Amino acid sequence: MKAKSITGTTPSDIKKALDESIGDGNQADGQDFRPTLAIILVSNMEDAEPIQSIFRNQGIEIFGVTAPHNFNEKGIREGHIIVMLLDIKPDHFKIVLNDYEGSSPFQAGYNAGLTGKNTFENPSFIISPLDFRVSNDELIRGLTDAAGHETMIAGGVCGDPADFSGVIFTNDASSKGGLLALILDQDKVEISGLAVSGWKPVGTTKKITKCEDSWALTIDNEPAMHVIQRFLGNDIVRDNSEGSGFVPTDLGYPLQFQRASGNAIMKPALFFNPADQSVMIAGGAKEGDHFRFSLPPDFDVIDKVVETTRICKEKEMPDADVLMVFSCVGRLGTFGPLISTEIEGLASTWGKPMIGFFSLGEFGKLDEGQCEFQGTTVSWVALKEK
């Protein structure tokens, strides 16, 4: 499988780059490049429809999402349209878009999983849901109930972090709230990936003692907001009715929820409610869950993320055709310009085309267990057609 990334600031830029790519006969085997699949990241929703038309007219399948903060192997491309062109065999993949309208996240995930199992004996999934209000844990539960709990799943929640708006689209469909899935035949396309954070824990273990859905009401039998406030400080969590209710995503202090395997899952605090002193946890929480706070990040965090790809290259996948990366938008705010070091490190592992965006939540495996929804992590996946 050959891969090539193209960028531009307008749909017309992309059309020109696409035409040049298709007409490029300077491939290693001397053949023209004929892409069958395009991974498309648009910064502005208005560009989705004209981009959709361009690729539909060329007969190229589309996996398209809104991602204002995106990047490729050449670095961050703020405000750009980024496209990864792949000449993968059409029989080796399938794209589905399941709208949430009239359907629950669980059902949308279940339907995608069922499609995967009915299409391929051994499917894997790269997903990008849109709609911050729904439960992505329920989405994963539905998908794995249908496809199998050990199924390889990676991806990130798309949308504009300013207001959570966006669009997901294929050749002939689009939605402002739903699940977009690229289903791969794992017997034909080798896939390897991991979700990793790198944050170090600090302090004593805390316990969620009362919660409702995604809202933690009490921690260690104290109002949840008071406990978070003691750690983050009064400047961030204000104990009054005029508080904004929003916890900045660039704080760099995710909550590390303990798991049986020993690897913690990262779930940042998103909103607080001064009225009842509750705190909204990304990905939700359950009564009895235990967590620890995180130390401020340092260069070790970046090194740990990049090291996981190098270990994979050494032990599992010596060569790859393309790398896809879903990095939490909170990492962009936390590291600032230093995030480029992480992106460059990931791209250098295989030295092949890469595409990625800063997401609003990530999907991936933390270890040998099943896929989970989490935050402040980097979920990366390397692909190689057999």
N, C-alpha and C positions, 0 to 999 in steps of 0.2 A: 504494500500500500504506500503510495506517495502522498505527501502532504505539503501544502504550501499556504502560508498566511499572507493575506493582503489587507491593507488598511486604507482609509480615506476619511474625509470629513463630511462628504455628501454622498448620496446614492450614485450620482453621476461619476464620482471618483471611483467608487467600487465597480461600477459597470465597466469603466475603462480598464481597471486593473484585472477584472475577470476576463475580459476579452483578450488582453495581453497574455494572461496565464494559459487560457485554452489554446491560444495560437502558438505557445512557446514549444518549439520542437527540440530544445536543448536539454532534454532529459538524458539521464545516464544511458538509457537503452535506445536513445534516438527517436523515441515515439512521442507523439503529442500528448499533452497532459489533458485528460478528460475526467474532470471531477464528477462524482455521483452524489456527494454529500457535502453540505456547507454548514459548519457551525458558525452562527452569526450573532455578534454582540452589537446592539445598537444603543447609543447613548440617549437618543431622543425618540420618543414613541412615534413622532410624526414620520420618521424615516422607515418604519417597519413596512408600511404598505408598498411604497415604491421599491424597496429592497426585495420584498416578497415577489413582486412582479418581475424583477430582473432575473431572479434565479428560476422562477417558474417557467419563464420563456426559454430558458436553457435546459429545462428538464432535470435540474439538480434539486435533490431533496434538501429540505431546510429544517434545521434545529435552531430556532431563533429566539433570543431573549433580550429584554431590556437590562443593560448593565452600564450605568454612567461611568463607573470607574473600572476600566478594563486594561488588559495588557497582553503582550505576546512575547516571543523570545527576544525582541528588541527593546523591551521595557514597557513602562506604563504609557498608555495612549489615551489620556484624559479627553473625553469629548469626542473620540473617534468612533468610527464603525470598524470593527475588526472581524475578519472572516477567515476561518480555517477551511481550506478546500481539501477534500480527500477523494481519492479515486478507489475507494473501497468497493468491493463487489456488491451489487444491490441485493443479492440473496443473503448477504451476511448481516444485514441490519434492517430494522423497522422503526419508524417514528410514529408515536401516538400522542395526541393532545386530548386530554379529558377535562372538560370544563366543569367548574364547581357548581354552576347554576343548576339547581334541581338535584344536586348530588353532594354527598358528604365527602370530606377528604379521604375517609376510609374507603368509600366506594370507588372514588377516582383511582386510588392506589391499587385497590383490589382488581379493578378492571384492567389497569396497565399490567399488573402481574399475570393475570389470566391470559392477556394477549401474548405476553412473552412466552408463557408455557405452551400455548397453543401454536406458536410460531416456531420456536426452537426448543430442542430437548434440553439444552443447557444455556438458558439466557442470562445475560447480565444487563444492568440498567445504569444509564447516566441520566439523572433527572434534574429538572429545574422547575420547581413549583413557583407560583405567584399568588400572593394574598397573605399578608402578614397576620391576618386575624384568625386564620384557621390553625388547627393542630397538626403540625408536621409529624408528630409522634403517631397520630392516628393514620396519617398517610402511609408512613412506613409500615405500620402494623397491617394495613390492608394489603400493601404490595407484597410483604413477606408471607402473609397468610395464603396468598394465591400462588406465589412463585417459589416459596421455600425460605425458611428462616436463615439459611446459610448462603442465600443468593448474594452475589457481588453487586453492590449498589454504591454509587458515588454521585456527588453533585452539590448544588448550592441553590439557595433561594434567591431568585432574581428580583429586580425592581429598584426604584430610586430610593435610597435611604432617607432623602429629604421628606418624602411623603408616602413612601411605600407603593407608589403607583408604577405601572409598567404594562407591558404586553408580551405574551409569548406567541409564537407563530410558526406554522409550517407552510408548505406550498399553497395549501388551499383552506387553511383555517387559522384563526387567531382568537385570543382570549385575554381578558384583563383580570382573570382569576381562575386558575386551573393548574393542571399538572402536565408538563411536557416531558416526554421520556424518549430517549434514544435506546432502543433495545438491540443488543448485540448477540450474535451467535458465538458463544464462548468456545465452541468446538472449532471455530474458524478464525476467531479474533482473540488472541491472547490479551488478557487484561490483568493489570496489577495495580494496587493502590492502597492508600492508607490515610487515615485522618489523624493529624498530630497537632498538638498545641505548643508544647515546650514550656509552658508556665510552671513555676515551682510553687508548691503549697506553703502556707505559713499559718501559724496559730493553732489553737485547739479545734477539735472537731465540733461542729454545730449540728443540731438536729431540727428538722422541720416538724413542729409539734401540732400545727393546724394549718390546713390550706383548703382552698376551693379552686378547682381547675388549675390555672397557671398562677394563681395568686397565693403566695405564702402569707398567712395571717399571723402566725407566731413562730418564733425560733427559740428553742429552749424555754418555751412558755412565756417569752417576752414578745411584745409587739415586734413584728419582723422589721419594720422600718427603723426602730430604735437600734436593733442589732447591726443592721447594715450601716446606719448613720454613725455608729461608734467607730466603724472601720474606715468608711469613706470620708467622714468629716461633715460638719454642718454646712460647709460651702456647697456641697454636692446634694445632700439630702436635707432639705429645709423642713423643719417641723412646724409648718403652718399651712393654712388652707389656700395660700396663694402660690404654693409651690407649682412649678411647671408640670410636675408629674413625670418628667422624662429624665432618665439617667444617661448621661452622655456615653456614646459607644466607644469613645477613645480613652476611657479611664484606664484600661489595662488591668482590671482586677476581677476576672471572672470567678464565679463560684465553682469549686472543684468537687463535684458530687461523686461519692465513693461507689465503686462497683465491685462485684464479687471477684473479678479477675485481678483487681489491684490497680488497674489503669483508670484514673479518674476521668469523668466526662465533664466538659466545660459548659456551664450554663450561666451567662451573664444576667445580672439584674437589669430589667429594661425600664420599668415604670414603677412609681410609687403612688400611693393614695393616702394623703394626709388625713382623710376623713376617718378611715379605719386602721391606719398605720400598717397597711399591707404593702407587699412588694411583688411585682409581676416578674416571674422567672422565665426566661426564654426556654422553650421546650417543656415547660411545666415541671411540677414537683409533686411528690406524694408525701403524706404524713408518714413519718418514720425515716425519711431520707436523711442521710448524713452528708455534710460537706465541710470544706475548709476554704478559707480565703486564699488569694494568690499574692505572691510578691510582685513588685513592679518588674516588668520584663527587662532583660538585658540581651547582649549579643548571643548568649548561650541558647536563647529561645530560637533565634534564627538558625544557628548552627544545628540544633537538634532536628528542625524541620528538613533542612537540606540533607542531613546525614541519612534520613530514612530513604530518600531516593537513591543515594549512593549504595546503601546496603542492598536495596532491591536490585540494582543493576549488577552488583557483584554476585548475588545469590540466586536471583530468580529470572531476570530479564536483561541479558547482556546488551541487547539492542532493542530499540523502540522506534515506532514510526511517528508517533505524536504524543505529546503530553498535554493533559487538560488539568487546570488548577482552579480550585474554588477556595478563595482566601477570605476570611471574615473581614468585613469593612471596618470592624473595630481594630484590627491589626494596622490598617492604613492610618487611622487616627492616632494610634498609640506610637507607632514607629516613625511616622512622618516620612521624610526622604530616605531614611534608612531601610524602608520596606523594599527599596530597589535592590538591596543586597540579597534579600531572600529570593526575590524574583529571578535575579541573575544566577544565583546559586542553583535554583531548581532547573533553569533552562540549560545550565552547563552540564548537568549530569549525563544526559544522553546527546546533547548537542543537536537535537532535532526540533522541528517546529513546535511551538507551544502556544496555547491560547488559554486565557483565564480572566476571571473578574472577581471583584471584591463583593462578597455575597452577604445576605442578611440571615445567615444560618447555613450550616453545612451538614452533608450526609456522608457517612463513610464508616469504615471499620477502624476501631482503635487498636485492635489486636486480632486474634484468630476468631473472635466471636462474630455476632451478626452486626449488620449496619445499624447505626443509630443517628438521631438528629442531635446536633450540638451547636455550640457557638465558640467564637474566638479561636477557631482551629483553621488549619489548612487541609483540605481534602484534595489529594492529587491522584490522578489515574493515568497510567501509561498504557498505550495500545500498540499491538503489533499484529498485523494480519498474517496468518499462517500460510 
